């Protein structure tokens, strides 16, 4: 523990605090009255009031005593570079630059620990591991600035250098160098301070779209590791790729379990057992794979089940005065307890969204339900007494909770799994390295007999928990294996409530043997980039060589084939690849062929323009409250979806008028406008690679819009009824908030028809009842719904819909009206765009008419057009201008 000599000379406030503590502790001792053990804590956020001076720290301790709390959870690291009030280190660090937000020249953490311990309180430090900075380059943080490759980005920003995600430059959870950087911070805290707990927050991806490298040459990124370990060729979509989603969960798991081991291994720390907790997303379902935590790769149910943390703190931030939140809070408590296993649940409760009385009610519910304690958010924002949604800093909360719930002091609950007298399990950890190079071995399989295998992280570390053990020690057989090496067998003595270290060193690698690619299994569509990660059945590869392949193709240091995009002359051909893998023990070659496929014929298909139906008819869509999924999110009136002629349609005279209103602006509210069993055009079938185009008019308000596509196993014609069986994916939604898809933002444009398109191939996809991948055995699905999610007003909303169309999945030269053919209508467009030889055509609407790729529209373009023209309703040739 760091002790600053200046602490010995306290100011008047400090002396008063000390006297108060002495009196209070004496009174507690005299009365002998204490409540049963329970975790009583609050989060102190340095981006909130009351945490930025020595006097503030003294007040935190005083108020904790006043409210009969027993734990102070103090945020010491949020954004890693200084600049904002809450940015930088709130301790004297040699790793992270000091914050500019603490006004006194003392070590904030050392002072808080000293004062809290003197008062009989515990201090847990809150560390946010992945938020590197809010600017690039980061302010004063030379380590992060020197490693732009550590920054993870959205898929669309991949390879273009550091880019922010929602305003933050995020560190890559799967990078071994990022993991070691975070572990160095944990080491510093354990070695220098007598803290009682370490609490991780934001221990997840910022959103489901992250995880891609800012530098494609960085071979230690999450993506590069995923490709090397799984054999995935190309770049996975940000949603819908189950293996990629699981790997991103694994990258977070790796840090969580490593911190567990590092804490347990600090055996000489005077405050052991040091509590290890995490702030986690609240559970909104009894099925953990349906929760928001699962969606952003925070698998805290696993952390609890495998004993990687001592307690989870679900952030169950609900408003008790709102019926839906009232129920959601209680469900969140009950669901969380279902994921407790034999660890603790400290329910996270939001002070500033409730009145003080309602906060007490929520806290009491959590305790009565069986939670091991409650942690409040936050220390400096304590109430919303007038229920206007504005947080209030009302320090009277602390005597209030001391008078109405925490009426007696209480100890923190025991952790029997950390107590040698009661524990029956122990932990084994260590590092696996290559004996010939000394380098760590990623993805080695470590198995303790009778237990589930664990894979090493990219630093070579493994952690096996929940191993049956006694306090005297229990021997277990251990095997360490990797396809590149000869397996190792060993023994380890595991002690209950303790951690044992067992490192493993592989001998030199085996000669590589390349996995065969079955003949006839590889194909690629023309104009689609070909990618393939070559796998090894045995050994490792120090180098890869592309012996032969098509022009442009190359192979990366991890065996990734890329760079080749087949062109129309290659349609129908089988292209041969030959690769070689080499290491110090030998080499191996393998060849395979890739067949180039053409594109299927396609014409624009209009599901409906509503012209054939009379006013008042229900066409294509049901009324808003038809679906039971979202009925409770909507007011009982208005509730209509009928053909109308009351406004100017996008085309013709008719369109569909849809009316509804939400019950409130909770972000989980949405309206499902389904085609299920509609009187006209029910469940229309579509190819899963076609784009849905909808013309829409919104005169007031704002909405988020996504399209629901049902994947079907049957094969009806396009437009026919494809039925109501099969999973549904949301296309055009970047995420979901408690089940509400967050699609494209549609702003009001009074009197103006807007065009919205949904492309299942290139748009983000979020699962509704599916897996986030748009695919089916037949390649077909149904246009199941339009999903309208609330933004900031309840409505009522009126949306007009017209011309619902299915577009071809590829461009056709000369098809300027986008109906899939090249006919007289398109010729008229060309005539209007003719500029003459060497006369540049700069009209934005005519750029596509420059078919010969020069700057004018002349006789040469007309000749190309003639070669493309097929006539009305004759599917166009996408290669006619080649």
N, C-alpha and C positions, 0 to 999 in steps of 0.2 A: 504493500500500500504506500502511496506517495503522501507524505505529510509535509505541508508547507509550514515553516516555523511561524509565519505570520498568523496562522490560525490560533496561536496561543494567546494572542492579544485581540480579544473580541470587542466589537463596538457595543453600544448600549442595547441595541436590539438583540444582539447575540447573548448578552448576559441575562436579559429578561427571558429569552427563550430557554436558556439553560435552567434558570430558576423554576420556570413553569414545568419543564420536563421533570425536574427532581420532585417537585410537589405532586405532579400527576402520578409518577411512578410509585411514589410512596403511598399515595391514596389507593392505587391499584393493589399494591402488596398488602396493605392493611385490610382491604375489603375481602381479598381472596376470591373475588367473583370474576370469572372469565367465561366467555362463551365457548362452545365447541370449536375445534380448529376449523378454519375456513380461510381461503385466500381472499384478502380484501385489498384491492389495489386500484390505482388510477394511472392512466397514461398521462405523462407530462410531455406535451408537444412543444418543441422549441420554435415551431412556427405559430404558436399561440401565445397568449399573455402569461406573464408571471414566471419566466424561466431564464432570465438573462442577466442576473446580477447575484452577488453574494446575499443581499437582502432577500431576493426572490427565493433562493435556495432555502434560507432559514424559514421563510414563510411556508414553503412547501412542507417542510418537516412539521412545523407548528400546526398546520391545517390537517395533516395526516393524523397527528395525535388527537386533534379536536374531533375528528370523525371516527376515531377508533379503527383506522386503517392499520395494516401491518406491512404493506409493501408499496414502495414508490417505484414506478416504472418510468425511467427517465430517458428521453430520446437524446442520445449522444451523437448519432450519425444519421443524417437523412441524405441530402445531396452532398457528394463527397468533396466538391470544391467550394471554397468560401466565396462569399459574395452577398447572398441573402442572409436575413437574420438567423435562419435555421440551418444555413449551409456550413459545411466544414465540421471539424472535430470539436466536440464539447468535452475534450480531455486533452492533456498534454501529450500529443502524439508525435512520433518520429516518422509516421507513415502518411497520415492525412493532415493537410494544413489546418491550422487552428481557425475556428469560426471568428468572424468579426461581430457576431451577434451577442457575445457575452462581454459586458462592459467593464468588469473588474479584472485586474491582472492576477488572477488566481487560477488554479486548476479546478474547474467547476465540478468535475466528477469526484476528485479527492475530497473536496469540501463537503459535498453532499453525502458521500459515504461516511465521513467522520461524524457529521451531525446526526445522520439517520441512525447509525449504530449506537451513538450515545443515547438516543431516545428509544432504543429497542426495536427499531424499524429495519427492514431489509431494503436493499436497493437492487433492482434489476435494470440492466442497461439495454436500451432499445437500439438495435443496429439494423439499418436498411442497407443490404449488401450491394444492390445493383444499380442505384441511381448515381451515375458518374458525375453528371454536370447538367446545367441548363443552357450552356453556351459551348461553342467549339471554336478554338481550343478552350479547355477548361481553365478557370481562373486559379493561378498559383499551384495547381496540382501537376507537378512535373512528371510524375509517374504515369498518370493516365494520359497526359498530353503526348508522352513519348510512345504511346501504344494505341494509335487510332484503330488498329485491327481488333482491339478488345471491344469496340462498340458494335452492338448488334442492331440491325435495322429491319424495317419492313421489307417484304419481298420486292416491291417495286423500286426500292432504293438500294438493292443489293449491288455490291461491287463499286459503288460510287463514292466511297469514303463515308465518314461519320455523318449521320443524319439523325435528327431528333424523332422521337416517338411521343406524340402528345406533349411536346415541350421538353422532354427529357432525353439526354444521351445515355442510353442504357448499356451496362456492361453485359457481355455475353455469358450467361450462366454455365454453358458447356465448355468454355475455354479453360484449360488447366491453369493457365497463367492468371486468369481472373480468380479462379478458385483459390490459388495460392495467395494472391493479394488479399482476399477476404480473410483467409485463415491467418495471415500475418497480423491482421487487426485483432482477431480473436486472441492470438498468442499474446499480443501486447497488453490487452485488457486483463488477461488471466495472470500475467507475470507482474503487473504493476499495481493492481487495485484489488482490494478485498471486497469485491462485488459478490452479491448473493445469487445473482441470476443473469443469464444472457437471454435476450428476447429478440427474435428475428421478426422483422416486419417487411412487407413488400417482398416476401420470399416466394416469388412467382414471376411469371412473365407479365409485362405491363398490359399486354392484350394478346389475343390468340393469333395475331398477325405477325408477331415478332419472331426472332430467332435466326435471322439470315445475316451473313457476314457483310461488313462494310468493305472488306478487302477479300476478294476471291482467291488471292494467293495465300491467304492465311490457312495453313493446313491443320490448325488446332481449333478452328471454330466449331460451333455446335453442328453446323451443316456438314463440314468436312468429316467430322467424326461419325456423324450419322451415315453418310455415304460409305465410309470405309468399313464400318461395323456391320451394316445391314445389306450392303450391296445395292443400294438404291441408285438407279441411274437417273441423271438429270436433277432438277430442282423441284422438290415437292411443293404442292399448293399449300398456302397458309392454313387452309381448313380442309377437312375431309380426307387427309392422309393419316390413317390410324397409326401406322408405324412411326411417322414423323411426330405426331402428337405424343405418342408414348415416349419417344426419345426425349422430347423437350421436358416431359415430366421427369424423366430419369436425370437430366442435367441438374434440375433443382434438388432432386432426391440426393444426388451425390454430395452437394454442399451440406444439406441438412444432416445427413448421417456422419459426415466428416466432423462437423462441429460437435456432434454428440461425443464422438471418440476423443477429440481434443480436450473437451471439458473433463471427461472422465479420467483422461490420462494425466491431468494436472493434479496428481494425488497429494502433493504437498500444500496445495492452496488451503489457507486457514478457514475458509468458509464452505468447504465441501460438506455435504453434497450441494454443489452449485446447481440451482434449478435452470432448466433449459426449456423455454417456451416459445411459441410462435403465434403471431396474429394471423388469422386465417379467414377466408371468406366464409360467411355463415352458410349452413346447409339448408337448401330449399327443397330437399327431397330425401326420402329414405333410401333412394338409389343414388349412391355417391357419384356414379358416372353421369347423372343428370344434373349435377350441381354446377354452379358458376365457378367454384374452386377447380373442379375437374377441367372446365373449359379453358382456364388460363394456367393449367399445368401445375396446380398446387394440390398434390395428392396427399393431403394431410390425414386422410383415413389410413393410408399405408404407414405414415410416420407414427401414428398412434399404435397401429397393429403390430408393427415391428419394434416398437419401443425406441424410436429414434429421437423422440422428444418426451419431456415429462408431462407437458400439458399443452393443449390447444386453447387458444383464446378466440373463439368465433366472433367476428364483428357483426353482431346481431342488432344493427342500428335501425330500430323501428319506432314509430310514433304510436303510443298507446291510445291516443284520442281518435285515431283513424281506424275504422273497423278492420280493413284489410291488413293494416300493419299490426294491429292488436293480435290478429290470428297468426300472422306470419312470424311475429316474435315468439309466440309460444310453440309454433311448429319448429322454429329454428332451434329452440332449446331442446325439444324432444328429439329432433333428428340428430343433433350433435351428440346427445347422450348415447344414441345408437352406434356412434362411431368412437366411443370412448375406449373400448377394450379395457385394459387394466391400467390405464393412465388417468390423468385428471382433465376435467373440462372446467376452465375458468371463463364464464360467459362474458363476452364483451357487450357492454350496454352503453347506449348513447345518451349522455346526460343532456346535451344541448338540443335534442329533438323532443324533449318531454318536460312537463312540469315536474317539480321536485316530488310531488305526491305520486305521480305516475312512474317516475323512476324507481321509487321505493317499491311500488307494486311489481314492476318488472324484475327488480333484483330479488324480491321475495319469491316470485314464481320460479326463478332459476334455482334458487337454493332449495325450495320445497321439492322441485322436480328431481333433485339429486346432483346438481352441479357442485363442484368442490370449492367454488368461490365465484366472485364476480370482479371484473375489471372495468372501470368506467372511462368513457371517452367524452370529455377530457378534463384534466385538472383545471384549466383556465376557462373553459366554456361549460358552464355547469347547469344551465337550465334554459327552458323556453316557457316562462311562466304565462305569457300572454298568447302562446301557441300561434305566433305569427311567422314561424320559420326562421327567425333571426336569433342566432346564439347569444346568450347573455352570460357575462362574467359576474356571477353573484356568489361572493365568498360565503354567504350564509348557508350554502349547501353543506358545508362541513359540520357545523354544529347541528344542522337539521338531520343529516344521516346518523350522527352520533346519538341523537335523541329518539329517532324513529325506527332505526333498524339495527345499527351497530351500537347497541346500548352498553355493551361491555367489551373490553379488550378480548382478543382471540389470537391464538398462535396460528401460524400457517400450517396447513395439513402435512402430515408425514408422507414421505414417498417410500412406501415399503419395498419397492424394487431397487431402491438405492441404500437400503438398510441391511447390513449383513445378517442381522438377527431374523429378518423376515423374508429376504429375497431368495428366490429359487432359480434365478437365471443370471447369466453373465454375458460378457461381450468379448469377442475376439476381433482384433484389427491388425492391420499391417500393410506392407507395401510390396508389390511384385515388380521385379526389375529383370532386365536382360543382362546376364552375366558377362556377355562379350562386349557390351557397350555401356553398361551402367544406367541405361535409359529406362524409365518406367514403361510398363506394359499395359496398354489400354485394353479393356474388355476381356481380361483374363477371368476365368470362371473359378471361384473359390467355393468349395463345398465342405461344410461340416456335416459329418455323417448323420443322416436322418433329418436334415433341415434343407430348406430351399436354398439353391445356389445364389451367390451374389457375384456381380460383375465389378471388376475394378474400374475406377475412374481413369481419366487420361494422365493423372499423376501417379497411377499405379496403386492407389489406396483402395482397400476394401474394409467393410465393417459388417460383421455378422453379430446380430443381437439375438436375444431370447434363447440363448443356449442353456439347456438344463445344467445346473451346477450346484454344488454345495459350498459352504464357506471354507471347507478344507481343500476344495479343488476337485474337479472332475476331468478325467482325460477324455479327449475326443479325437477321432481320426479326421485329418484334414487333407483334402486334395486340391491342387492348383493346376489348372489346365488351360491351354490355349492352342489353337490349331497350328500355330507357328513353332511350337516347342514340344519337347518331351514332358509329359505330365510329372508333377512332383507329389509325393505322398509324405505326410508328416504327422506328428502328434502335438497336441496343445493341451495344457492344463488350464481350464477355465474356472474362475472363482466367482461365486455368487456375489452380486452387487459390486463387481469389480470388472476391470478391463485388462486383458492380456494381449501382448503384442507378439505377432509371429510374422516375420518378413519371409519372402520367398524369392530365390534367385534362379532363374532359368539358365540352363546351359545355352550354348550358341544355337541359332535357329536351324530348323530343318530346311532342306532344299524345297523350293516352291513347287507346288502342283496346282495348276490352274483348273478351276471348275469348268466343266464342259457346258456349253450352251446347246441344248437339244436341237437337232436339225429341224428346220421348218418352223421354229418357235419365234423367230424374230421378224418383225415387219414394221414399216414406218410409212405414214402417209406423205405424199408429195407435199413439199413446203413445210413439213413439220421437222424440227431439228431432232436428230437422232442422238440419244445419250444412253450410255450403258456403263455401269461400274463392273469391272472384271473382278471376280472373286477367286480366292484360293481355297482349295480343300486342305492344303497343308503348307506349312512354312510361312515366311514373310517375304516381301519384295523390297529390296533396297532401291531397285529401279524398274521402270516399265518402259518398253519400247513398242511403238506401233510399226511392225515390220512392213505391213502393206494395208492399204485402205483407200477409200475414195478421196478426191481432192478436198482439202480443207480439214479433214479429220485429224485429230491429235489425241494423245493420251496423257493424263496428268500424273504427278508423282504418286497418287494413290490408286491409279488404275482406272481413272474416269475417262471414257471415250466421249468426245464432243467435237463440235466444229463443223459437222457435215449436215447440210440441209439438202435433201434430194430435190432434183428439178424435173420438169415434165418429161424430158427425153429418157429419164431413168425409170419411168413407170413400167412396171412389169418385170424389171430386171432384178437379179439377185446379186448384191454387191458383197464382195468378199473382204473380210477383215482378218488380219493375222497379228497377234500380240505376243510379246515375250516378257516374262518376269524373271528377275535375276537377283540373287543374293550371294553371300560368301560361300554358301554350300552348294550352289548350282543354279540352273535355270530351267525354264519350261516354256514351250510355245503352244498356242492353241489358235485354231481358225474357226470361223463361222460365217454364215451368210445372212444378209438382211434383204428381205423382199420389199420393193417399193410399190405401194398401192396408190391407185388413183382416188378420185373423189366421186361420191354418188351423185346422180343427177338431182337437181333441186329446183323448185319454183316457189315463189312467195305463196304462202297459204293464208288466206284471211279467215280467221275463225268466225268473226262476225263484224259487220259495220252497222248492225241494228236496223238497217233500212227495211228489212222484210217483216218487221214486227210492229204491231200497233202500240199506241201509247198505253202505258200501264202494264205491258207484258214484262215478265221476269225472264231475262235472256242471259245465258252463260253463267251468271252469278246468282247465288241466293241472297236474301236480305241479310244485313249485318249481324243480327242477333240469331241467325239460324244455327250457327256453330256453337255447340256447348262449350268448346274450348275457351272462347272469349266472351261468352254471353254475360258473365258477371263483371266484365270490364266495361260494359256499355250501359248507358241509361236505357230505360224501357222505351223512350221516345226521343227523337225520331228513329225510325227503323224501316228503311225502304231502299229498294234497288229496282227501279222500273224504267222502261223505255220512255223517253220524253222528246217533245219537239219544242219545248219552251225556250231553248237557247239555240244559237247558231251552232250546228254540229261541226266537227272537224271536216267531214265530208258528207254529202247528202243532207238529209233533213233530220235524221234521228240519232240519238245517242242514249247512253244509260245515265240516269241520275241516281246517285247513292247518297243516303243521309243517315247520320248517326251522331252520337255524343258519348264521350267517355265519362265514367263516374268521378274520376279525379285525374290529376297529372302525375300520379306515380309512374315511374318509367317502365314498370312491368305491364302497363296497359297496352293492349293492341286489339285491332279488329280484324277478324279473319273473314275475308270476302271469298267464300268458297264456291267452286263449280260443282261440288258434290251433289249429284242427283238433280241438277237444275232442270226446270221444265223444258228448256230449249238448250241444246248443245251441252249436255252434261259431260263432265270428266273428259274433255277433248284430248285425244292422243297427239303426241308430238315426238319427233326425233330429239334425243337428248343433246345433240350438238347444235340444234337450231336456236336462234335468238328470238325471244319474245319482244314484240314492240307494241306498246300501248300508248294511245293518245289520251291525254288527261288534262282536265281543267280544274284548278283550285283557285277560288276567288278570295278566300281569306284563311288565315291560320297557316300552320306549318305541320308537316307530317313526315314520318320516315316510311319508305315503301320498299318492300321486297316481294319477290315472286316465289310461291311454293310449287315445287315440282314433285309429283309422286312417281317413284320408280316402279315399273310394272313388269311382270314376267310373261305377259301375253303380247300378241303381235297384231293389233287391229290397224286399220289404215289411219293415216293422219287425219285428225278431226273427228274420228269416230269415238264412241264411248269406250274408254279404256278401263272403266271400273274404279272401285274404291279400295283395292287391295294393294298394299305395298308401302314402303317407308317414304317419308316426305323430307326433302331438303329445301332450305331457303337459299335462293340465289339472289345475289346483290346485297346481302347483309354481312357486315364486317364482324358482328358479334350479336349476342343476345343478352338482354337484361332480365333475369328471372323469367325466361321463357318468351320475352318479347323481342322479335328480330329487329336489329338496328340497321335498317336498309338505307337507301339513298335519300338524302334530305330533299323534300319537295317544298318549295316556298310558294306562297300565294302570288299569282300573276293575274289579276282580275281581267276576265274576258279573253284571256290568251290560252290557246291550246299548247300544252307542253308535250314533248316526246320522251318517254322513258323506255329504255331497253334493258333486257336481262339476258346475259350471255352465260349459259351454264358452263362453258369451256373456260372463259377467262375471268369471269366475275368471282368475287369471294363467295364461299358457300358455308353455311352454318346448318348443322343438323336440327330438324324439328323432331321427327320420329325416326330419322335415319342415322347415318354415320358421318355425314358431312362430305360424302363423295357422290357425285351425280353419275350413276352407272346402273345398268340393269342387264339381264341376260339377253334381251332383245334389242338393246340400244334405244328403247323407247320409254316414254313416261307419259304422264298426263299433266296438263296445266291445271294444278289443283286449286290455287288461291292467289289472291293479292293480299299481302299483309300490311296493314296500315298501323304504325305504332305512334303513340302519343309523343309529343315534343314538349310543349309548354302551355297548351291550353286544352280545355276539355271539349271545346266546340260550342254549339253544334257545328258539324262539318257537312258541307255539300261538295261532292266530287262528281264531275261529269267524265264519263269514259266513252271513247269511240275507237273504231278501227283497231281491233285486237288482232295482231298478225304474227305469223311465224316466218322469219326471214331465213334465207340460205346462209349456211355457216361459212361461206367463202365468197370473196368478191368475184364478179363476172365482168370482164372488160366490156364496156359499151352498155351495160345494164344500169342506166342512170336513174330509172324510176324504181329500181330495187325490187322488181317483181320476178326475177329469176330468168327472164328471157331477154333477148336482144331483138327488138321489133321496130315498127314504124314510129311508135311513140319515142323511142330512144333516138331514132334518126332525126326527129324534129329537134331534139336537144343539140345534137351535133351541128345541125344547120345553124342554129342560133349562136353557136360558139365559134364557127369558122372565122378565122382572122386573116388567113392568107399566108403564103410562104414568107418566112423570116419576119413576120409581124407578131411580136410576143402577145400571147393571150393572158392577161392579168386578172380577168374577172374571176373572183373566188369560186363562183358557181360553175366555171368551165375548166377548172384545173384537171378534172378527170377525163376531159375530152382530148387531152394531149397524149394520145394512145401510143405514139412512137417515141415518147419520153423526151422530146425537145421542147422548146418554149412556145412554139406556135401551134395552131390548129389549121391544117392545110390538107392538100390532096393525099399526102402520105397517111394522115390520120384517117381520112375517108377510106383509103384502101384497107387499112387494118380493120376498120369498122365493118366493111363489107365481108371480110373473112370471119367476123364474129357473128354477124346477123343470121339468125336462124328462123325468126318469125314468131308470131304470137303463140304463147303457151308451149313453145319448144324450149326445153331446158338449155340454158346457155353453157358454153364451154369455157371454163375458167382459164384454159391455157391457150385460147385462140390468139392472143396477142404475143405469145411467147416467141 
